[in-house]
Amino acid sequence: MDIEKQKVQQAFAQFSTLKNDYNVVISGIGRENTAKALMNLPEHDLCVLLGFGAVIGQENVLPKQLRLGKPVEITACSLYGYQGELFENGRLIVESARTNLPCLTSLTSDKFVKTTHLTTGTIVNMEDYTFMFLKKPQDFIIRIVSDFLPHATEIDFFKEVEQISFYEAIKAIEEVDF
């Protein structure tokens, strides 16, 4: 999303120098857009899927490191809701952590998911499994907590994420040796 690209660029501007060179690519929303973007990336040493993610649970009872705007690394992904297609309810993919950020599991689905049946602290999205399936071994995912599921009331997503900074996420990427 454009807002995620803006947040990344704002975070870059907060550093006096960056040890890495970055090329920000917007993949779009959903598994197909993610797959197309990954297959068409320019040559690179490391690819990080960085963007917002909704977490299961109520913010006031989650640990401080899972509060609004906090970055987390996705180290396990599962898939739900795909039938007869490339990934049909794919197996769990587990990776080693690359950063010092808290690590969470991600559930990728494009179907309605009853969040009451999911483990608190799970990230829900539409892209992570595709990325984990197609990525190179050194690549990883960082999600910024954007909202909490289930929503007690309807939210305005863009208003919710307005004050969120990606600085901590970029700092974590800068600290990775690759």
C-alpha positions in Angstrom: 0.0 0.0 0.0 1.1 3.5 -0.6 0.8 4.4 3.1 3.3 1.6 3.9 5.8 3.0 1.4 5.3 6.5 2.9 6.0 5.1 6.4 9.2 3.4 5.2 10.4 6.5 3.5 9.7 8.6 6.6 11.6 6.1 8.7 14.6 6.2 6.3 14.7 10.0 6.7 15.1 9.6 10.5 18.5 8.0 10.1 21.6 10.1 9.5 23.1 7.2 7.5 21.9 3.8 6.5 24.3 0.9 6.2 22.2 -0.8 3.5 20.8 0.4 0.1 17.1 0.1 -0.2 14.6 -0.3 -3.1 11.0 0.0 -1.9 8.6 -2.0 -4.0 4.8 -2.0 -3.5 3.5 -5.5 -4.0 -0.1 -4.7 -3.6 -2.7 -6.5 -1.5 -3.3 -10.3 -1.7 -1.4 -13.4 -2.5 -1.5 -13.0 -6.3 0.0 -9.5 -6.2 2.6 -10.7 -3.8 3.6 -13.6 -6.0 3.8 -11.3 -9.1 5.9 -8.8 -7.2 8.3 -11.4 -5.9 8.8 -13.0 -9.4 9.6 -9.5 -10.9 12.0 -8.1 -8.2 15.3 -6.7 -9.4 18.5 -8.5 -8.3 18.9 -8.1 -4.5 20.8 -9.5 -1.5 17.8 -9.4 0.9 14.1 -9.0 0.5 11.9 -8.0 3.5 8.1 -8.0 3.3 7.3 -5.0 5.5 3.8 -3.8 6.2 0.9 -3.6 8.6 -0.7 -6.6 10.2 -3.7 -7.2 12.4 -3.1 -9.2 15.6 -5.6 -11.4 17.4 -6.3 -10.1 20.9 -7.2 -7.0 22.9 -4.5 -4.4 23.0 -4.9 -3.8 26.7 -4.1 -7.4 27.6 -1.4 -8.1 25.1 2.3 -7.7 26.1 3.7 -4.2 25.5 5.8 -5.5 22.6 2.5 -6.3 20.7 0.9 -3.0 21.1 -0.2 -0.7 18.3 2.7 0.3 16.0 5.1 -2.3 17.4 7.1 -4.3 14.8 7.2 -8.1 15.0 9.0 -10.7 12.9 6.9 -13.4 11.3 8.7 -16.8 11.7 5.8 -19.2 11.1 3.0 -19.0 8.5 0.0 -21.1 7.8 -2.7 -20.9 5.2 -6.5 -21.3 5.4 -9.3 -21.1 2.9 -7.7 -22.0 -0.4 -9.2 -24.9 -2.3 -7.9 -26.5 -5.5 -5.3 -23.8 -6.1 -1.5 -23.6 -5.9 -1.3 -23.6 -2.1 -4.5 -25.4 -1.0 -4.5 -25.1 2.8 -0.7 -25.3 2.8 1.5 -26.8 5.4 3.0 -24.7 8.2 6.2 -22.9 7.2 8.6 -22.2 10.0 11.8 -20.1 9.7 14.5 -19.0 12.1 14.3 -15.4 13.4 16.6 -12.9 11.6 16.0 -10.0 14.0 15.7 -9.3 17.7 12.0 -8.4 17.3 9.3 -10.5 19.0 8.3 -13.5 16.8 4.8 -14.4 15.8 2.8 -16.8 13.7 0.9 -15.5 10.7 -2.4 -16.9 9.3 -2.9 -16.1 5.6 -6.5 -16.3 4.4 -8.8 -14.6 1.9 -11.9 -16.1 3.6 -13.7 -14.8 6.6 -11.9 -16.2 9.7 -13.6 -16.5 13.0 -10.9 -14.8 15.1 -12.4 -16.2 18.3 -11.0 -19.5 17.3 -7.4 -18.3 16.8 -4.6 -18.0 19.2 -4.1 -14.6 20.8 -1.0 -13.0 19.2 -1.5 -14.5 15.8 -1.2 -12.0 12.9 -3.9 -12.3 10.2 -3.2 -11.1 6.6 -3.4 -12.0 2.9 0.2 -12.1 1.8 2.6 -13.7 4.3 2.2 -17.4 3.3 2.8 -16.6 -0.4 6.0 -14.7 0.5 7.3 -17.5 2.8 6.6 -20.0 0.1 8.4 -18.1 -2.7 11.1 -16.2 -0.8 14.9 -16.9 -0.8 16.3 -18.4 2.4 17.7 -15.1 3.7 14.5 -13.1 3.2 12.0 -12.5 6.1 8.8 -10.7 7.1 8.3 -7.8 9.5 4.7 -6.7 10.4 3.8 -3.5 12.2 0.8 -4.0 14.5 -2.0 -1.9 13.0 -5.2 -3.1 14.7 -6.6 -5.8 16.9 -9.1 -8.6 16.0 -11.9 -9.0 16.5 -12.8 -5.3 16.3 -15.3 -4.3 19.0 -16.5 -1.5 16.7 -15.9 -0.6 13.1 -12.5 1.2 12.6 -11.1 3.6 10.1 -7.9 1.8 9.2 -6.1 4.8 7.8 -6.9 6.9 10.8 -5.7 4.0 13.1 -2.3 3.8 11.4 -1.8 7.6 10.9 0.6 8.0 13.9 2.5 4.7 13.4 6.2 5.0 12.6 8.2 2.3 10.8 11.5 3.5 12.5 11.9 0.5 14.8 11.4 -1.9 11.9 14.0 -0.2 9.7 16.4 -0.2 12.7 15.9 -3.9 13.1 16.6 -4.5 9.4 19.7 -2.3 9.7 21.0 -4.6 12.5 20.7 -7.8 10.4 23.9 -9.2 9.1 23.5 -10.8 5.6 
